[in-house]
């Protein structure tokens, strides 16, 4: 895994790596209230995309994920919502639906079109103003702001994201929203956008450095497991008050079954850089969207999905610190 930069760079294996590569028919938008430390991010695929989802955390807040089961009827989605605000933030999907419906996008049901917009939320109510949450107006605004190359850091769903809650929210560090993308020699693109709001700490596996975690008395981030072993432990944690959520997008040609597999493999990326991931206090969920016609083995796409998710987590923490992050969650 290599550090994620803004511009593309080609390595000896011929793989280009960048913060993002534009994908056909895909736009990403953010809307947020930075004073309240909350917001939402939408990944728009108005012409439709095969989609899958895998929810691993034990405290999820989700919308329309049952629809993505490969045995169910609907085959494509028209957007995915990532939002803060805990379960309240799911309301932002109404604005995404309205935006798409006004432009004639959605599932044709004979009497009109119904946009299919799954979503997932994270908990940011303890940071900033918990009475201000993403709503339909904010979801619509995120669609209006959508563009081919997304912003990163303390934006959208990452506006109030924090990392390292083992000593409570006041000793957490900023998480943020990050992206990462690769383009293989044959033209395959795999990209990820992730909002990082984990109980655990974030570590760079290349160096072993803890980039963000519970802050010790000396102001340095600590290892979550070490805190749990010897410190106040689980008494400061409340179920569902965290969660890392994201979307993998590829230009590969995929079915719902294959997209589901990619979403499953993508979770390996969370486990590589967030320690621990998928806890009882997280609602970790990853979506996978396929929008193109490139032929590629599902295992190749899934393997690179894990790589880009891991890089996007690191990017979110780094970008949050560089574009306004205060270094702690209070």
Phi and psi restraints in degrees (value plus and minus 20) as a CYANA .aco file:
   2 UNK   PHI    -138.8   -98.8
   2 UNK   PSI     133.0   173.0
   3 UNK   PHI     -81.0   -41.0
   3 UNK   PSI     119.2   159.2
   4 UNK   PHI    -104.1   -64.1
   4 UNK   PSI     100.8   140.8
   5 UNK   PHI    -125.4   -85.4
   5 UNK   PSI     152.1   192.1
   6 UNK   PHI     -92.0   -52.0
   6 UNK   PSI     -70.9   -30.9
   7 UNK   PHI    -109.1   -69.1
   7 UNK   PSI     139.8   179.8
   8 UNK   PHI     -89.0   -49.0
   8 UNK   PSI     125.8   165.8
   9 UNK   PHI    -160.7  -120.7
   9 UNK   PSI     118.2   158.2
  10 UNK   PHI    -125.0   -85.0
  10 UNK   PSI     111.2   151.2
  11 UNK   PHI    -117.6   -77.6
  11 UNK   PSI     158.4   198.4
  12 UNK   PHI     -84.0   -44.0
  12 UNK   PSI     -40.8    -0.8
  13 UNK   PHI    -106.0   -66.0
  13 UNK   PSI     -15.5    24.5
  14 UNK   PHI      62.1   102.1
  14 UNK   PSI     -16.5    23.5
  15 UNK   PHI    -107.9   -67.9
  15 UNK   PSI     107.7   147.7
  16 UNK   PHI    -110.6   -70.6
  16 UNK   PSI     114.5   154.5
  17 UNK   PHI    -142.8  -102.8
  17 UNK   PSI     118.7   158.7
  18 UNK   PHI    -177.0  -137.0
  18 UNK   PSI     152.6   192.6
  19 UNK   PHI     -85.3   -45.3
  19 UNK   PSI     -53.0   -13.0
  20 UNK   PHI    -186.7  -146.7
  20 UNK   PSI     126.9   166.9
  21 UNK   PHI    -139.2   -99.2
  21 UNK   PSI     106.4   146.4
  22 UNK   PHI     -76.6   -36.6
  22 UNK   PSI     119.9   159.9
  23 UNK   PHI    -139.9   -99.9
  23 UNK   PSI     126.4   166.4
  24 UNK   PHI     -81.8   -41.8
  24 UNK   PSI     106.6   146.6
  25 UNK   PHI      54.7    94.7
  25 UNK   PSI      -7.7    32.3
  26 UNK   PHI    -135.8   -95.8
  26 UNK   PSI     108.8   148.8
  27 UNK   PHI    -154.2  -114.2
  27 UNK   PSI     127.7   167.7
  28 UNK   PHI    -147.6  -107.6
  28 UNK   PSI     111.2   151.2
  29 UNK   PHI    -152.8  -112.8
  29 UNK   PSI     132.4   172.4
  30 UNK   PHI    -144.0  -104.0
  30 UNK   PSI     130.1   170.1
  31 UNK   PHI    -161.9  -121.9
  31 UNK   PSI     124.1   164.1
  32 UNK   PHI    -180.3  -140.3
  32 UNK   PSI     142.9   182.9
  33 UNK   PHI    -139.8   -99.8
  33 UNK   PSI      79.9   119.9
  34 UNK   PHI     -91.1   -51.1
  34 UNK   PSI     -45.4    -5.4
  35 UNK   PHI     -89.6   -49.6
  35 UNK   PSI     -59.9   -19.9
  36 UNK   PHI    -102.6   -62.6
  36 UNK   PSI     -30.6     9.4
  37 UNK   PHI      38.7    78.7
  37 UNK   PSI      34.9    74.9
  38 UNK   PHI    -173.7  -133.7
  38 UNK   PSI     143.1   183.1
  39 UNK   PHI     156.6   196.6
  39 UNK   PSI    -195.5  -155.5
  40 UNK   PHI    -162.9  -122.9
  40 UNK   PSI     138.0   178.0
  41 UNK   PHI    -150.7  -110.7
  41 UNK   PSI     116.8   156.8
  42 UNK   PHI    -144.2  -104.2
  42 UNK   PSI     114.5   154.5
  43 UNK   PHI    -125.0   -85.0
  43 UNK   PSI      87.4   127.4
  44 UNK   PHI    -112.8   -72.8
  44 UNK   PSI     110.3   150.3
  45 UNK   PHI    -152.7  -112.7
  45 UNK   PSI      47.5    87.5
  46 UNK   PHI     -79.2   -39.2
  46 UNK   PSI     -48.6    -8.6
  47 UNK   PHI    -102.1   -62.1
  47 UNK   PSI     -24.2    15.8
  48 UNK   PHI      84.1   124.1
  48 UNK   PSI     123.5   163.5
  49 UNK   PHI    -166.8  -126.8
  49 UNK   PSI     117.8   157.8
  50 UNK   PHI     -83.6   -43.6
  50 UNK   PSI     119.9   159.9
  51 UNK   PHI    -162.1  -122.1
  51 UNK   PSI     128.8   168.8
  52 UNK   PHI    -160.4  -120.4
  52 UNK   PSI     145.1   185.1
  53 UNK   PHI    -166.8  -126.8
  53 UNK   PSI     128.8   168.8
  54 UNK   PHI    -156.9  -116.9
  54 UNK   PSI     100.5   140.5
  55 UNK   PHI    -125.6   -85.6
  55 UNK   PSI      97.8   137.8
  56 UNK   PHI    -130.1   -90.1
  56 UNK   PSI     -51.4   -11.4
  57 UNK   PHI     -89.5   -49.5
  57 UNK   PSI     138.0   178.0
  58 UNK   PHI    -115.5   -75.5
  58 UNK   PSI     -14.5    25.5
  59 UNK   PHI    -154.7  -114.7
  59 UNK   PSI      40.7    80.7
  60 UNK   PHI    -101.6   -61.6
  60 UNK   PSI     134.6   174.6
  61 UNK   PHI    -147.6  -107.6
  61 UNK   PSI      87.6   127.6
  62 UNK   PHI    -157.6  -117.6
  62 UNK   PSI     146.2   186.2
  63 UNK   PHI    -160.9  -120.9
  63 UNK   PSI     111.8   151.8
  64 UNK   PHI      41.6    81.6
  64 UNK   PSI       4.0    44.0
  65 UNK   PHI     -96.0   -56.0
  65 UNK   PSI     -49.1    -9.1
  66 UNK   PHI     -81.9   -41.9
  66 UNK   PSI     -53.4   -13.4
  67 UNK   PHI     -79.6   -39.6
  67 UNK   PSI     -48.4    -8.4
  68 UNK   PHI    -102.4   -62.4
  68 UNK   PSI     -24.2    15.8
  69 UNK   PHI     -77.6   -37.6
  69 UNK   PSI     109.6   149.6
  70 UNK   PHI     -77.5   -37.5
  70 UNK   PSI     -42.0    -2.0
  71 UNK   PHI    -101.6   -61.6
  71 UNK   PSI     -28.9    11.1
  72 UNK   PHI    -110.5   -70.5
  72 UNK   PSI     143.7   183.7
  73 UNK   PHI     -85.1   -45.1
  73 UNK   PSI     -74.1   -34.1
  74 UNK   PHI     -85.4   -45.4
  74 UNK   PSI     112.0   152.0
  75 UNK   PHI    -121.1   -81.1
  75 UNK   PSI     -39.7     0.3
  76 UNK   PHI    -156.6  -116.6
  76 UNK   PSI     133.6   173.6
  77 UNK   PHI    -136.7   -96.7
  77 UNK   PSI     141.7   181.7
  78 UNK   PHI    -133.7   -93.7
  78 UNK   PSI     -19.9    20.1
  79 UNK   PHI     154.2   194.2
  79 UNK   PSI     142.5   182.5
  80 UNK   PHI    -152.2  -112.2
  80 UNK   PSI     115.3   155.3
  81 UNK   PHI    -123.8   -83.8
  81 UNK   PSI     113.4   153.4
  82 UNK   PHI    -138.4   -98.4
  82 UNK   PSI     111.7   151.7
  83 UNK   PHI    -168.4  -128.4
  83 UNK   PSI     133.6   173.6
  84 UNK   PHI    -104.2   -64.2
  84 UNK   PSI    -186.2  -146.2
  85 UNK   PHI      67.4   107.4
  85 UNK   PSI     -12.6    27.4
  86 UNK   PHI      34.9    74.9
  86 UNK   PSI    -169.5  -129.5
  87 UNK   PHI     -81.6   -41.6
  87 UNK   PSI     -45.9    -5.9
  88 UNK   PHI     -79.2   -39.2
  88 UNK   PSI     -54.5   -14.5
  89 UNK   PHI     -87.2   -47.2
  89 UNK   PSI     -35.3     4.7
  90 UNK   PHI     -82.0   -42.0
  90 UNK   PSI     -40.7    -0.7
  91 UNK   PHI     -82.3   -42.3
  91 UNK   PSI     -42.6    -2.6
  92 UNK   PHI     -82.4   -42.4
  92 UNK   PSI     -44.7    -4.7
  93 UNK   PHI     -83.1   -43.1
  93 UNK   PSI     -47.7    -7.7
  94 UNK   PHI     -80.4   -40.4
  94 UNK   PSI     -59.6   -19.6
  95 UNK   PHI     -87.9   -47.9
  95 UNK   PSI     -56.4   -16.4
  96 UNK   PHI     -84.6   -44.6
  96 UNK   PSI     -62.5   -22.5
  97 UNK   PHI     -81.5   -41.5
  97 UNK   PSI     -63.0   -23.0
  98 UNK   PHI     -83.7   -43.7
  98 UNK   PSI     -63.2   -23.2
  99 UNK   PHI     -78.0   -38.0
  99 UNK   PSI     -66.8   -26.8
 100 UNK   PHI     -89.6   -49.6
 100 UNK   PSI     -61.2   -21.2
 101 UNK   PHI     -82.2   -42.2
 101 UNK   PSI     -61.8   -21.8
 102 UNK   PHI     -79.8   -39.8
 102 UNK   PSI     -44.4    -4.4
 103 UNK   PHI    -123.2   -83.2
 103 UNK   PSI     -11.1    28.9
 104 UNK   PHI      62.9   102.9
 104 UNK   PSI      -2.4    37.6
 105 UNK   PHI    -120.4   -80.4
 105 UNK   PSI     127.1   167.1
 106 UNK   PHI     122.5   162.5
 106 UNK   PSI     157.0   197.0
 107 UNK   PHI     -94.2   -54.2
 107 UNK   PSI     104.9   144.9
 108 UNK   PHI     -93.4   -53.4
 108 UNK   PSI      94.6   134.6
 109 UNK   PHI    -133.1   -93.1
 109 UNK   PSI       1.1    41.1
 110 UNK   PHI      69.2   109.2
 110 UNK   PSI     -69.1   -29.1
 111 UNK   PHI    -120.2   -80.2
 111 UNK   PSI     -12.8    27.2
 112 UNK   PHI     139.6   179.6
 112 UNK   PSI    -190.3  -150.3
 113 UNK   PHI    -140.9  -100.9
 113 UNK   PSI     116.3   156.3
 114 UNK   PHI    -133.4   -93.4
 114 UNK   PSI      86.9   126.9
 115 UNK   PHI     -83.8   -43.8
 115 UNK   PSI     115.3   155.3
 116 UNK   PHI    -120.0   -80.0
 116 UNK   PSI      93.3   133.3
 117 UNK   PHI    -153.2  -113.2
 117 UNK   PSI      68.5   108.5
 118 UNK   PHI     -88.8   -48.8
 118 UNK   PSI     144.2   184.2
 119 UNK   PHI    -182.6  -142.6
 119 UNK   PSI     148.1   188.1
 120 UNK   PHI    -167.5  -127.5
 120 UNK   PSI     131.8   171.8
 121 UNK   PHI    -145.8  -105.8
 121 UNK   PSI     139.4   179.4
 122 UNK   PHI    -142.6  -102.6
 122 UNK   PSI     145.2   185.2
 123 UNK   PHI    -116.2   -76.2
 123 UNK   PSI      98.7   138.7
 124 UNK   PHI    -153.8  -113.8
 124 UNK   PSI      -2.2    37.8
 125 UNK   PHI     -88.2   -48.2
 125 UNK   PSI     -41.9    -1.9
 126 UNK   PHI    -106.8   -66.8
 126 UNK   PSI     -20.9    19.1
 127 UNK   PHI    -137.1   -97.1
 127 UNK   PSI     108.9   148.9
 128 UNK   PHI      55.0    95.0
 128 UNK   PSI    -156.4  -116.4
 129 UNK   PHI    -125.7   -85.7
 129 UNK   PSI      84.4   124.4
 130 UNK   PHI     -89.3   -49.3
 130 UNK   PSI     -31.5     8.5
 131 UNK   PHI    -104.0   -64.0
 131 UNK   PSI     -31.2     8.8
 132 UNK   PHI    -122.0   -82.0
 132 UNK   PSI      98.5   138.5
 133 UNK   PHI    -152.2  -112.2
 133 UNK   PSI     135.4   175.4
 134 UNK   PHI     -76.9   -36.9
 134 UNK   PSI     117.1   157.1
 135 UNK   PHI    -156.2  -116.2
 135 UNK   PSI    -191.6  -151.6
 136 UNK   PHI     -81.0   -41.0
 136 UNK   PSI     -56.3   -16.3
 137 UNK   PHI     -83.4   -43.4
 137 UNK   PSI     -63.1   -23.1
 138 UNK   PHI     -88.4   -48.4
 138 UNK   PSI     -58.2   -18.2
 139 UNK   PHI     -82.4   -42.4
 139 UNK   PSI     -60.9   -20.9
 140 UNK   PHI     -84.5   -44.5
 140 UNK   PSI     -63.0   -23.0
 141 UNK   PHI     -82.7   -42.7
 141 UNK   PSI     -56.6   -16.6
 142 UNK   PHI     -82.7   -42.7
 142 UNK   PSI     -58.3   -18.3
 143 UNK   PHI     -85.6   -45.6
 143 UNK   PSI     -62.3   -22.3
 144 UNK   PHI     -82.8   -42.8
 144 UNK   PSI     -49.8    -9.8
 145 UNK   PHI    -109.2   -69.2
 145 UNK   PSI     -19.8    20.2
 146 UNK   PHI     -85.2   -45.2
 146 UNK   PSI     122.3   162.3
 147 UNK   PHI    -168.8  -128.8
 147 UNK   PSI     155.2   195.2
 148 UNK   PHI     -92.1   -52.1
 148 UNK   PSI     -52.7   -12.7
 149 UNK   PHI    -138.9   -98.9
 149 UNK   PSI      96.6   136.6
 150 UNK   PHI     -99.9   -59.9
 150 UNK   PSI     134.5   174.5
 151 UNK   PHI     -94.9   -54.9
 151 UNK   PSI     143.7   183.7
 152 UNK   PHI    -157.7  -117.7
 152 UNK   PSI     144.8   184.8
 153 UNK   PHI      84.7   124.7
 153 UNK   PSI    -155.3  -115.3
 154 UNK   PHI    -106.2   -66.2
 154 UNK   PSI      49.7    89.7
 155 UNK   PHI    -156.0  -116.0
 155 UNK   PSI     138.5   178.5
 156 UNK   PHI      30.7    70.7
 156 UNK   PSI    -153.0  -113.0
 157 UNK   PHI     -83.7   -43.7
 157 UNK   PSI     -37.0     3.0
 158 UNK   PHI    -112.2   -72.2
 158 UNK   PSI     -16.2    23.8
 159 UNK   PHI     -81.3   -41.3
 159 UNK   PSI     -55.0   -15.0
 160 UNK   PHI    -137.7   -97.7
 160 UNK   PSI      -2.9    37.1
 161 UNK   PHI     -92.9   -52.9
 161 UNK   PSI     118.9   158.9
 162 UNK   PHI    -154.6  -114.6
 162 UNK   PSI     143.1   183.1
 163 UNK   PHI    -154.5  -114.5
 163 UNK   PSI     120.6   160.6
 164 UNK   PHI      64.3   104.3
 164 UNK   PSI      53.4    93.4
 165 UNK   PHI    -120.4   -80.4
 165 UNK   PSI      -9.0    31.0
 166 UNK   PHI     -82.5   -42.5
 166 UNK   PSI     -42.0    -2.0
 167 UNK   PHI    -132.4   -92.4
 167 UNK   PSI      -2.4    37.6
 168 UNK   PHI      76.2   116.2
 168 UNK   PSI     146.9   186.9
 169 UNK   PHI     -85.4   -45.4
 169 UNK   PSI     -51.6   -11.6
 170 UNK   PHI     -92.6   -52.6
 170 UNK   PSI     -34.0     6.0
 171 UNK   PHI    -136.7   -96.7
 171 UNK   PSI       2.7    42.7
 172 UNK   PHI    -108.4   -68.4
 172 UNK   PSI     150.1   190.1
 173 UNK   PHI    -138.4   -98.4
 173 UNK   PSI     141.9   181.9
 174 UNK   PHI     -86.0   -46.0
 174 UNK   PSI     120.7   160.7
 175 UNK   PHI    -117.8   -77.8
 175 UNK   PSI    -105.9   -65.9
 176 UNK   PHI      85.7   125.7
 176 UNK   PSI    -196.3  -156.3
 177 UNK   PHI    -136.8   -96.8
 177 UNK   PSI     108.9   148.9
 178 UNK   PHI    -147.1  -107.1
 178 UNK   PSI     141.5   181.5
 179 UNK   PHI    -154.4  -114.4
 179 UNK   PSI     141.5   181.5
 180 UNK   PHI    -181.1  -141.1
 180 UNK   PSI     129.9   169.9
 181 UNK   PHI    -171.1  -131.1
 181 UNK   PSI     131.1   171.1
 182 UNK   PHI    -150.7  -110.7
 182 UNK   PSI     129.6   169.6
 183 UNK   PHI    -148.7  -108.7
 183 UNK   PSI     100.2   140.2
 184 UNK   PHI    -105.3   -65.3
 184 UNK   PSI     141.5   181.5
 185 UNK   PHI     -73.4   -33.4
 185 UNK   PSI     -52.7   -12.7
 186 UNK   PHI    -101.0   -61.0
 186 UNK   PSI     -18.9    21.1
 187 UNK   PHI      81.2   121.2
 187 UNK   PSI     -26.6    13.4
 188 UNK   PHI     -85.8   -45.8
 188 UNK   PSI     111.0   151.0
 189 UNK   PHI    -137.0   -97.0
 189 UNK   PSI     112.9   152.9
 190 UNK   PHI    -149.6  -109.6
 190 UNK   PSI     107.0   147.0
 191 UNK   PHI    -155.9  -115.9
 191 UNK   PSI     137.4   177.4
 192 UNK   PHI    -161.5  -121.5
 192 UNK   PSI     122.6   162.6
 193 UNK   PHI    -145.9  -105.9
 193 UNK   PSI     106.5   146.5
 194 UNK   PHI    -156.3  -116.3
 194 UNK   PSI     113.0   153.0
 195 UNK   PHI    -120.5   -80.5
 195 UNK   PSI     100.2   140.2
 196 UNK   PHI    -122.7   -82.7
 196 UNK   PSI      90.1   130.1
 197 UNK   PHI    -162.9  -122.9
 197 UNK   PSI      33.4    73.4
 198 UNK   PHI    -111.3   -71.3
 198 UNK   PSI     132.6   172.6
 199 UNK   PHI     -81.9   -41.9
 199 UNK   PSI     -65.4   -25.4
 200 UNK   PHI     -96.7   -56.7
 200 UNK   PSI    -199.1  -159.1
 201 UNK   PHI    -115.7   -75.7
 201 UNK   PSI     141.4   181.4
 202 UNK   PHI    -127.7   -87.7
 202 UNK   PSI     107.6   147.6
 203 UNK   PHI    -145.2  -105.2
 203 UNK   PSI     120.6   160.6
 204 UNK   PHI    -103.0   -63.0
 204 UNK   PSI      89.9   129.9
 205 UNK   PHI     -86.5   -46.5
 205 UNK   PSI     -38.8     1.2
 206 UNK   PHI     -91.9   -51.9
 206 UNK   PSI     -50.0   -10.0
 207 UNK   PHI    -140.4  -100.4
 207 UNK   PSI     -37.3     2.7
 208 UNK   PHI      61.1   101.1
 208 UNK   PSI     -19.2    20.8
 209 UNK   PHI     -92.8   -52.8
 209 UNK   PSI     114.3   154.3
 210 UNK   PHI    -102.0   -62.0
 210 UNK   PSI      93.4   133.4
 211 UNK   PHI    -102.3   -62.3
 211 UNK   PSI     -53.2   -13.2
 212 UNK   PHI    -175.6  -135.6
 212 UNK   PSI     119.6   159.6
 213 UNK   PHI    -196.9  -156.9
 213 UNK   PSI    -191.8  -151.8
 214 UNK   PHI     -84.1   -44.1
 214 UNK   PSI     110.9   150.9
 215 UNK   PHI    -101.2   -61.2
 215 UNK   PSI     109.4   149.4
 216 UNK   PHI     -99.0   -59.0
 216 UNK   PSI     158.8   198.8
 217 UNK   PHI     -82.2   -42.2
 217 UNK   PSI     -44.9    -4.9
 218 UNK   PHI    -108.9   -68.9
 218 UNK   PSI     -15.4    24.6
 219 UNK   PHI      62.2   102.2
 219 UNK   PSI     -12.3    27.7
 220 UNK   PHI    -122.1   -82.1
 220 UNK   PSI     125.3   165.3
 221 UNK   PHI     -90.1   -50.1
 221 UNK   PSI     122.9   162.9
 222 UNK   PHI    -128.8   -88.8
 222 UNK   PSI     144.3   184.3
 223 UNK   PHI     -98.1   -58.1
 223 UNK   PSI     105.5   145.5
 224 UNK   PHI     -80.6   -40.6
 224 UNK   PSI     -62.6   -22.6
 225 UNK   PHI     -85.0   -45.0
 225 UNK   PSI     -56.4   -16.4
 226 UNK   PHI     -83.8   -43.8
 226 UNK   PSI     -59.5   -19.5
 227 UNK   PHI     -85.0   -45.0
 227 UNK   PSI     -65.3   -25.3
 228 UNK   PHI     -84.3   -44.3
 228 UNK   PSI     -53.1   -13.1
 229 UNK   PHI     -89.0   -49.0
 229 UNK   PSI     -54.9   -14.9
 230 UNK   PHI    -144.7  -104.7
 230 UNK   PSI     -35.4     4.6
 231 UNK   PHI    -122.6   -82.6
 231 UNK   PSI    -174.7  -134.7
 232 UNK   PHI     -86.3   -46.3
 232 UNK   PSI     -36.5     3.5
 233 UNK   PHI      45.2    85.2
 233 UNK   PSI    -153.3  -113.3
 234 UNK   PHI    -105.1   -65.1
 234 UNK   PSI     -22.9    17.1
 235 UNK   PHI     -84.9   -44.9
 235 UNK   PSI     -42.9    -2.9
 236 UNK   PHI    -114.0   -74.0
 236 UNK   PSI     -22.1    17.9
 237 UNK   PHI    -119.7   -79.7
 237 UNK   PSI     121.3   161.3
 238 UNK   PHI    -139.8   -99.8
 238 UNK   PSI     120.8   160.8
 239 UNK   PHI     -78.5   -38.5
 239 UNK   PSI     119.5   159.5
 240 UNK   PHI      57.6    97.6
 240 UNK   PSI      -5.9    34.1
 241 UNK   PHI    -121.8   -81.8
 241 UNK   PSI       8.8    48.8
 242 UNK   PHI    -164.2  -124.2
 242 UNK   PSI    -149.5  -109.5
 243 UNK   PHI      81.6   121.6
 243 UNK   PSI     108.4   148.4
 244 UNK   PHI    -129.2   -89.2
 244 UNK   PSI     107.3   147.3
 245 UNK   PHI    -150.5  -110.5
 245 UNK   PSI     131.7   171.7
 246 UNK   PHI    -189.3  -149.3
 246 UNK   PSI     155.1   195.1
 247 UNK   PHI    -154.5  -114.5
 247 UNK   PSI     109.8   149.8
 248 UNK   PHI    -118.9   -78.9
 248 UNK   PSI     113.6   153.6
 249 UNK   PHI    -145.6  -105.6
 249 UNK   PSI     116.2   156.2
 250 UNK   PHI    -158.8  -118.8
 250 UNK   PSI     134.5   174.5
 251 UNK   PHI    -114.2   -74.2
 251 UNK   PSI      -4.3    35.7
 252 UNK   PHI     -94.9   -54.9
 252 UNK   PSI     132.9   172.9
 253 UNK   PHI    -104.1   -64.1
 253 UNK   PSI      98.3   138.3
 254 UNK   PHI    -160.9  -120.9
 254 UNK   PSI     133.3   173.3
 255 UNK   PHI    -111.3   -71.3
 255 UNK   PSI     153.3   193.3
 256 UNK   PHI     -80.1   -40.1
 256 UNK   PSI     -59.5   -19.5
 257 UNK   PHI     -80.8   -40.8
 257 UNK   PSI     -66.2   -26.2
 258 UNK   PHI     -87.9   -47.9
 258 UNK   PSI     -58.1   -18.1
 259 UNK   PHI     -82.6   -42.6
 259 UNK   PSI     -58.2   -18.2
 260 UNK   PHI     -80.9   -40.9
 260 UNK   PSI     -63.0   -23.0
 261 UNK   PHI     -83.4   -43.4
 261 UNK   PSI     -60.5   -20.5
 262 UNK   PHI     -82.8   -42.8
 262 UNK   PSI     -62.8   -22.8
 263 UNK   PHI     -80.8   -40.8
 263 UNK   PSI     -58.4   -18.4
 264 UNK   PHI     -85.5   -45.5
 264 UNK   PSI     -67.6   -27.6
 265 UNK   PHI     -86.3   -46.3
 265 UNK   PSI     -50.5   -10.5
 266 UNK   PHI     -81.5   -41.5
 266 UNK   PSI     -48.3    -8.3
 267 UNK   PHI     -83.5   -43.5
 267 UNK   PSI     -41.5    -1.5
 268 UNK   PHI     -77.9   -37.9
 268 UNK   PSI     -52.1   -12.1
 269 UNK   PHI     -84.6   -44.6
 269 UNK   PSI     -58.0   -18.0
 270 UNK   PHI     -83.1   -43.1
 270 UNK   PSI     -64.4   -24.4
 271 UNK   PHI     -86.3   -46.3
 271 UNK   PSI     -44.5    -4.5
 272 UNK   PHI     -93.6   -53.6
 272 UNK   PSI     -46.9    -6.9
 273 UNK   PHI    -144.2  -104.2
 273 UNK   PSI     -33.6     6.4
 274 UNK   PHI    -132.6   -92.6
 274 UNK   PSI     104.4   144.4
 275 UNK   PHI    -151.8  -111.8
 275 UNK   PSI      94.3   134.3
 276 UNK   PHI    -104.5   -64.5
 276 UNK   PSI     141.1   181.1
 277 UNK   PHI    -131.3   -91.3
 277 UNK   PSI     145.8   185.8
 278 UNK   PHI      41.2    81.2
 278 UNK   PSI      19.1    59.1
 279 UNK   PHI    -102.5   -62.5
 279 UNK   PSI     157.3   197.3
 280 UNK   PHI     -86.3   -46.3
 280 UNK   PSI     -36.5     3.5
 281 UNK   PHI    -120.4   -80.4
 281 UNK   PSI     -25.1    14.9
 282 UNK   PHI    -128.4   -88.4
 282 UNK   PSI     132.2   172.2
 283 UNK   PHI    -135.2   -95.2
 283 UNK   PSI      17.3    57.3
 284 UNK   PHI     -68.2   -28.2
 284 UNK   PSI     106.5   146.5
 285 UNK   PHI    -163.9  -123.9
 285 UNK   PSI     115.2   155.2
 286 UNK   PHI    -148.0  -108.0
 286 UNK   PSI     113.9   153.9
 287 UNK   PHI    -122.5   -82.5
 287 UNK   PSI     135.2   175.2
 288 UNK   PHI    -150.1  -110.1
 288 UNK   PSI     111.7   151.7
 289 UNK   PHI    -143.0  -103.0
 289 UNK   PSI     115.4   155.4
 290 UNK   PHI    -138.6   -98.6
 290 UNK   PSI     102.6   142.6
 291 UNK   PHI    -143.7  -103.7
 291 UNK   PSI     -24.4    15.6
 292 UNK   PHI    -138.6   -98.6
 292 UNK   PSI    -185.3  -145.3
 293 UNK   PHI    -143.5  -103.5
 293 UNK   PSI      -3.9    36.1
 294 UNK   PHI     -94.4   -54.4
 294 UNK   PSI     112.0   152.0
 295 UNK   PHI    -104.5   -64.5
 295 UNK   PSI     104.7   144.7
 296 UNK   PHI    -175.0  -135.0
 296 UNK   PSI     124.1   164.1
 297 UNK   PHI     -82.8   -42.8
 297 UNK   PSI     121.3   161.3
 298 UNK   PHI     -81.3   -41.3
 298 UNK   PSI     -54.4   -14.4
 299 UNK   PHI     -87.7   -47.7
 299 UNK   PSI     -53.2   -13.2
 300 UNK   PHI     -86.8   -46.8
 300 UNK   PSI     -65.6   -25.6
 301 UNK   PHI     -82.5   -42.5
 301 UNK   PSI     -64.1   -24.1
 302 UNK   PHI     -84.8   -44.8
 302 UNK   PSI     -58.9   -18.9
 303 UNK   PHI     -83.6   -43.6
 303 UNK   PSI     -64.0   -24.0
 304 UNK   PHI     -92.7   -52.7
 304 UNK   PSI     -45.9    -5.9
 305 UNK   PHI     -81.6   -41.6
 305 UNK   PSI     -62.9   -22.9
 306 UNK   PHI     -83.0   -43.0
 306 UNK   PSI     -61.0   -21.0
 307 UNK   PHI     -83.0   -43.0
 307 UNK   PSI     -65.3   -25.3
 308 UNK   PHI     -91.7   -51.7
 308 UNK   PSI     -54.4   -14.4
 309 UNK   PHI     -82.7   -42.7
 309 UNK   PSI     -66.1   -26.1
 310 UNK   PHI     -79.3   -39.3
 310 UNK   PSI     -65.6   -25.6
 311 UNK   PHI     -85.4   -45.4
 311 UNK   PSI     -55.4   -15.4
 312 UNK   PHI     -87.7   -47.7
 312 UNK   PSI     -55.6   -15.6
 313 UNK   PHI     -82.1   -42.1
 313 UNK   PSI     -68.6   -28.6
 314 UNK   PHI     -80.9   -40.9
 314 UNK   PSI     -60.2   -20.2
 315 UNK   PHI     -84.4   -44.4
 315 UNK   PSI     -60.6   -20.6
 316 UNK   PHI     -80.3   -40.3
 316 UNK   PSI     -63.7   -23.7
 317 UNK   PHI     -86.4   -46.4
 317 UNK   PSI     -64.9   -24.9
 318 UNK   PHI     -86.9   -46.9
 318 UNK   PSI     -62.5   -22.5
 319 UNK   PHI     -87.7   -47.7
 319 UNK   PSI     -56.9   -16.9
 320 UNK   PHI     -82.5   -42.5
 320 UNK   PSI     -60.6   -20.6
 321 UNK   PHI     -88.5   -48.5
 321 UNK   PSI     -50.1   -10.1
 322 UNK   PHI    -110.7   -70.7
 322 UNK   PSI     -37.1     2.9
 323 UNK   PHI    -141.3  -101.3
 323 UNK   PSI      18.0    58.0
 324 UNK   PHI     105.2   145.2
 324 UNK   PSI     -25.0    15.0
 325 UNK   PHI     -84.0   -44.0
 325 UNK   PSI     115.4   155.4
 326 UNK   PHI    -105.1   -65.1
 326 UNK   PSI     -27.8    12.2
 327 UNK   PHI      70.7   110.7
 327 UNK   PSI     -24.8    15.2
 328 UNK   PHI    -174.3  -134.3
 328 UNK   PSI     141.7   181.7
 329 UNK   PHI    -104.0   -64.0
 329 UNK   PSI     -13.2    26.8
